[in-house]
Amino acid sequence: QVRLVESGGGLVQAGGSLRLSCAASGRTFSSYIMGWFRQAPGKERGFVGVINRSGGSTEYADSVKGRFTISRDNAKNTVYLQMNSLKPEDTAVYYCAARGRDYSGNYYYPNEYSYESWGQGTQVTVSS
């Protein structure tokens, strides 16, 4: 497994922006499909988006499409979640997750159980 550490969370007003980072350990970061999930109080952890190994392809949940952007810098072992036009409904703990050993060519994995490594989460709070 790979160790993941999220950072960049905080308090922001509705309409504002925030960028989360997820730093990974090891030398094989480029071999992992990377996902972002979030969990609001009293709700199940849900899919936010995913990026393939090279960073050339992404998919997003409908709720964040057009507002959030995932990118990665494999040389820095880091994946990012750029969040724009934030809404109070975006308030949640945000987690990054890694999926390895997948040689199928697929990268769209919205199910949290598709990932074997998880960060500790970072809190994002959006005020109205």
Secondary structure by P-SEA (a helix, b strand, c coil): cbbbbbcbbbbbcccbbbbbbbbbccccccccbbbbbbbccccccccccccccccccccccccccccbbbbbcccccbbbbbbcccccccccbbbbbbbcccccccccccccccccccccbbbbbbcc
